[in-house]
């Protein structure tokens, strides 16, 4: 399946959370904190008012409860607005 974001939206591939604590205890998925970082895999064309300033391959941080989560070929992705991206991590 191929997904192409529209307008000022960006699709981000979520990073995997650590499943073990520092002490070696396995943390179940239900108790893990939602990740707030990911890699941009697709960008929309933007609008005159809201241009898209990130590009494919950028590692970004985004708001905690932003976007819509989707699963593509078994991988978790998030489609969010450009305004929900907090920073580009270099």
N, C-alpha and C positions, 0 to 999 in steps of 0.2 A: 504494500500500500504506500502511495506517495502522498504526502501532505504538504501544501504550500500555504504559508500564512498570508493573510490579506492585510491591507492598509498598514498600520503601525505595529503589527503584531510580530513576535519573534518566537520561534520554537527552540526550546532548550532541552538537551539530553541531560537528565538528572544524574548527579554523582551518586555512587553507592555509599550507604552509611556503613560505618564499622559495626560488625555484629558481635564483637567481644569488647568488654571493658578492659581497662588497663590491668585489672587483677585476673583476667582470664574468664570472667563470667560471660556467658552467651546472653545477649539481649534480644528478646523476641521482636519481630517487626512491629507489633502493636505498641510497644513501649519506646520505640526509637523516635528521636526528634526528626521532623521533616527537614530534609536537606534544603539549603538556601543557595547552593552553588550548582552551576552546570555549564555545559559547553553549547554554544549556539550552533545549531545544525541547519537552520533555514531562517530567512528574514523576509518580511513583506516589503513592498515597494515604498512604504511610508506615505505621508500626505504632506501638503504644503505647510500645514500647521504643525504636524508632528513628524519630522523626518526621522528615519532609522539611522542611528549613529554607530551601531555595532555591526560586525560582519561575521560570516560563517567561520567557526574555529575559535572565536573569542571565548574566554572563560569569564563568566559573569556571576555577580551576586544579585539576588532579587528579593523583594518583599516576601515575608514569611507565608502569607495566605493569598498570594497573587496567582492569577492564571487558572487554566483548566488543564487537569492532568489527563493524558491519553497514553495508551499503550500501543506501540507500533512494533510488530515482529518480536514481541516479548520484552521490549525495552521501554522503560518509563520515560515519557517526555512531558514537557509543560509548554503550553501555548499561552503567552502573556503579552501585555502591551509594553511598548518601549518605555513608557513612564513608570512601569513597575520594576525596571532594572535599576539597581542602586549604584553599581560600580562594575568596571571591567578589571579583572585581576590579571596582572602581568607577571 
